[in-house]
Amino acid sequence: MTVTMKPVDAVVIGLGWTGSILSMELASEGINVVALERGAYRDTAPDWTYPKAVDELKYGIRGELFQRLSKDTVTIRHAVGDTAVPYRQLNVFLLPDNVGGAGVHWNGQHYRPSPEDLKFYSHNVERYGAKFLPEDMTIQDYDVTYDELEPYLDEFERLCGTSGQAGNIRGKLIAGGNPFEGPRSRDYPTPALPDSEGARRFAKAAKEMGYSPFPQPSANCSQPWTNQYGVRLGPCNLCGYCERYGCYIYAKASPQTTILPALLRKPNFEMRTHSTVTKINLSSDGKRATGVTYVDATGQEVIQPADLVILSSFQINNVRLMLLSGIGKPYDPNTGEGVIGKNFAYQMMSESALFFDKDVATNPFIGAGAGAQQIIDEFNADHFDHAPHGFIGGGYILGGTTGGRPLQQLNVPPGTPAWGAAWKKAAKDTYLHSTRVQTHSSVMSYRGAYVDLDPTYRNALGQPLARITFDWHDNEYKMTKFVTDRALEIVAKMNPKSHTVTMRKPGEHFNTRQYQTTHITGGVITGADPKTSAVNRYSQSWDVPNLFVFGASAFPQNFGYNPTGLIGGLTYMGAHAIREKYLKSPGPLVPV
Amino acid sequence: MPLDESFKNRRTFLRQALGIVPGAVLLSSGGAELLSSATALGATVKPPPATPYAPTFFNAAEWAFLNAAVDRLIPADLEGPGGVELGVPEFIDRQMETGYGYGEFWYLSSPFVPDVDPSLGYQLQYAPREFYRTAIADIDAACVSAHGNAFSALDPATQDAVLTALQKGSLPLARIAKPAEFFIQLLANTKEGYFADPMYGGNKHMGSWKMIGFPGARADFKSWMTRPGVVYPLGPVSIQGEKA
């Protein structure tokens, strides 16, 4: 028998980055907030204290912090008409779980969008003409400008204590920062972390070639920082265990290190873990959310009525819950109509491992998931003239290592076999003398790249898995070749004894076995028009105005940067709109 | 060439030991000890462990395969320790008793469609435990059929050829639709046992970390982060506090 709980003012689905921000902001208004998290509660102590946190097998390889695929996963196919098969082992992207979500195991690579990223369709059409874009490309504009978003990007950086070197404060360019960044209202909260040896060599080569390298912005504090909620972070010690790990030293920003200590003290906030939301419930006319249905730890089905519903789970789970709840029109790739599931995108990386002589000590294990690396941004977004090159988008090029964990991060020179005596000798000879240069790039959205519900496979609760239809396109193959060639010119200037190249080439399918990034995006996209987007500029559902959806599901296409900075900005913009406008006068914040 | 000689002797010894010793004996005590004694001929090798490891999951034939395969994937030589002497087979056996071994980390619901493009990832029905059990029996059967002996009794060159065929997917196995998947699994677990923290049963005394220069669980470079390019001076520590 289903149990119905006492109504609350707001229910939050998923307690990761966006759910924690919304819970905190709404609870600060004095309203009653219940957060439903399908996973367990976890915190720095006792879950990832030193030294048990620095366990590569448990966290880096087995993926202790990630979603257990035996309970839930997605299916993937390359094209409409193919049969999708399950994503049975975690590789290409990671799926988060538990309190803190991906905010616990991210790298802390904390970027802002370039101004043109937010108007990527109109910007490119204006500069290169509509015919420059492939016919099946479906990119769109955000309904917000960089200048409008700037205060919220800033607010998220203050939350995180982000370290970095500003390149543009109120229009004034600052040497040593990113000359391509949009104007910032002020500098980063804490100064940039020191460079690793790989970063130092990369920056030297890049500078000699006329580029403007800058330290990677990092949500790993370089100095103690107390944020707007009174939560204090400590400085990073470049331990080399960031991505896939909880930070034992309270330096990496996560909900646990920036929000939860303040949030959990609020009497009008309640966190319920092991509570998996299966549906957002609607009024009989479908125009209003009445609350949610969830399954608790005992398997009991529970209805939680609420006036306001915040959907803040991971990208793919946001899309699936919208589809399962029947909110918004599902996207149809044949007609291009409908919005839920539309414009799924990913990112494209390439990589070169560099091997130096034995007198070069790179100390590859000294690093952070973000920071201690150097970046150039000359070939990202629309920072260069694309007209001669026949593609749009691009990526940043970064030099240095995030750590030297031997299972994940030990590289061997080109031509080395994968096993046997020659592999072992190569590992021994090169480990301490190697570093890395990577490109991290955009992926546009296309008519045939989308998410729907799989007709065959189900999760442990019996619900259909989300089905991803996705493959690479010529625009991205051209883009990665161009950006990678620029990266390899820097590699040559760094003058290693040898180097590898890993790059996606035309004819290669999207490969689910090779980790690139966890940055899957789209499916509940934001925009100015209810016909082509699912949520408005404040992340409010066009169809159900008392539902707000936060996260990378909002991206109309994927840009070249890591997504968390933009997600944080959009989240604070929505949170302010709810606090300052919606709660006073519930209803659509943008007239339809 | 004393090194070559010692390795030839060691091969012969290993082969005879695994071939002659009955399974039950090997399972209870013989295997690990014999292998450790054999590798002690190498220059960089540690003394044998006080208590030989008795596998929990693998039976005698599987254990012989695993030791022989790991010894080819990461052989012992003067460059550094081999996978067997660092306890990789013990590591893999212990992993089989974890949630990972039982498949908790993988989605294993049907239907299974193994004949899709390999870029769509692992599509077989086996959790690690069943995968090892099924594949080892099939590989040994294929070796008996082609070479007259189980894998562990073959000479190293033939073992390498079998592993290479498995890696390339050109060794047909009776029950494994995609034999190369087992090679991926075996090599991944072998490297895990070689490089993971010693508390999981492999990487004995941090042998692999010492070999490459990885400081293990030190994970605090406050004193060294502003000295790029200067050789880091400290050896590894393990999670349980072992130092080198």
Chai-1 contact restraints between the chains, C-beta under 6 A:
chainA,res_idxA,chainB,res_idxB,connection_type,confidence,min_distance_angstrom,max_distance_angstrom,comment,restraint_id
A,P51,B,A217,contact,1.0,0.0,6.0,A-B,restraint_1
A,P51,B,I239,contact,1.0,0.0,6.0,A-B,restraint_2
A,V54,B,A217,contact,1.0,0.0,6.0,A-B,restraint_3
A,V54,B,A219,contact,1.0,0.0,6.0,A-B,restraint_4
A,D55,B,D197,contact,1.0,0.0,6.0,A-B,restraint_5
A,L57,B,E192,contact,1.0,0.0,6.0,A-B,restraint_6
A,L57,B,A196,contact,1.0,0.0,6.0,A-B,restraint_7
A,L57,B,Y200,contact,1.0,0.0,6.0,A-B,restraint_8
A,R62,B,Y100,contact,1.0,0.0,6.0,A-B,restraint_9
A,L69,B,W106,contact,1.0,0.0,6.0,A-B,restraint_10
A,L69,B,Y107,contact,1.0,0.0,6.0,A-B,restraint_11
A,S70,B,E104,contact,1.0,0.0,6.0,A-B,restraint_12
A,S70,B,Y107,contact,1.0,0.0,6.0,A-B,restraint_13
A,T73,B,Y107,contact,1.0,0.0,6.0,A-B,restraint_14
A,V85,B,V113,contact,1.0,0.0,6.0,A-B,restraint_15
A,V85,B,V116,contact,1.0,0.0,6.0,A-B,restraint_16
A,V85,B,L120,contact,1.0,0.0,6.0,A-B,restraint_17
A,V85,B,Q123,contact,1.0,0.0,6.0,A-B,restraint_18
A,P86,B,Y107,contact,1.0,0.0,6.0,A-B,restraint_19
A,R88,B,W106,contact,1.0,0.0,6.0,A-B,restraint_20
A,R88,B,Y107,contact,1.0,0.0,6.0,A-B,restraint_21
A,R88,B,Y122,contact,1.0,0.0,6.0,A-B,restraint_22
A,Q89,B,W106,contact,1.0,0.0,6.0,A-B,restraint_23
A,Q89,B,Y122,contact,1.0,0.0,6.0,A-B,restraint_24
A,P194,B,M225,contact,1.0,0.0,6.0,A-B,restraint_25
A,P194,B,T226,contact,1.0,0.0,6.0,A-B,restraint_26
A,D195,B,P228,contact,1.0,0.0,6.0,A-B,restraint_27
A,S196,B,P228,contact,1.0,0.0,6.0,A-B,restraint_28
A,E197,B,P228,contact,1.0,0.0,6.0,A-B,restraint_29
A,E197,B,G229,contact,1.0,0.0,6.0,A-B,restraint_30
A,R200,B,P228,contact,1.0,0.0,6.0,A-B,restraint_31
A,N237,B,D220,contact,1.0,0.0,6.0,A-B,restraint_32
A,N237,B,F221,contact,1.0,0.0,6.0,A-B,restraint_33
A,N237,B,K222,contact,1.0,0.0,6.0,A-B,restraint_34
A,L238,B,F221,contact,1.0,0.0,6.0,A-B,restraint_35
A,L238,B,M225,contact,1.0,0.0,6.0,A-B,restraint_36
A,C239,B,A219,contact,1.0,0.0,6.0,A-B,restraint_37
A,C239,B,D220,contact,1.0,0.0,6.0,A-B,restraint_38
A,Y241,B,A219,contact,1.0,0.0,6.0,A-B,restraint_39
A,A361,B,G229,contact,1.0,0.0,6.0,A-B,restraint_40
A,A361,B,V231,contact,1.0,0.0,6.0,A-B,restraint_41
A,N363,B,Y232,contact,1.0,0.0,6.0,A-B,restraint_42
A,I366,B,F221,contact,1.0,0.0,6.0,A-B,restraint_43
A,I366,B,M225,contact,1.0,0.0,6.0,A-B,restraint_44
A,P406,B,F195,contact,1.0,0.0,6.0,A-B,restraint_45
A,P406,B,F214,contact,1.0,0.0,6.0,A-B,restraint_46
A,L407,B,F195,contact,1.0,0.0,6.0,A-B,restraint_47
A,W419,B,L73,contact,1.0,0.0,6.0,A-B,restraint_48
A,W419,B,L187,contact,1.0,0.0,6.0,A-B,restraint_49
A,A421,B,P75,contact,1.0,0.0,6.0,A-B,restraint_50
A,A421,B,D77,contact,1.0,0.0,6.0,A-B,restraint_51
A,K424,B,I74,contact,1.0,0.0,6.0,A-B,restraint_52
A,K424,B,E79,contact,1.0,0.0,6.0,A-B,restraint_53
A,K425,B,E79,contact,1.0,0.0,6.0,A-B,restraint_54
A,A427,B,I212,contact,1.0,0.0,6.0,A-B,restraint_55
A,K428,B,E79,contact,1.0,0.0,6.0,A-B,restraint_56
A,K428,B,G80,contact,1.0,0.0,6.0,A-B,restraint_57
A,K428,B,M211,contact,1.0,0.0,6.0,A-B,restraint_58
A,K428,B,I212,contact,1.0,0.0,6.0,A-B,restraint_59
A,Y431,B,I212,contact,1.0,0.0,6.0,A-B,restraint_60
A,Y431,B,G213,contact,1.0,0.0,6.0,A-B,restraint_61
A,L432,B,G213,contact,1.0,0.0,6.0,A-B,restraint_62
A,H509,B,D117,contact,1.0,0.0,6.0,A-B,restraint_63
A,H509,B,S119,contact,1.0,0.0,6.0,A-B,restraint_64
A,N511,B,S119,contact,1.0,0.0,6.0,A-B,restraint_65
A,T512,B,L120,contact,1.0,0.0,6.0,A-B,restraint_66
A,T512,B,G121,contact,1.0,0.0,6.0,A-B,restraint_67
A,R513,B,G121,contact,1.0,0.0,6.0,A-B,restraint_68
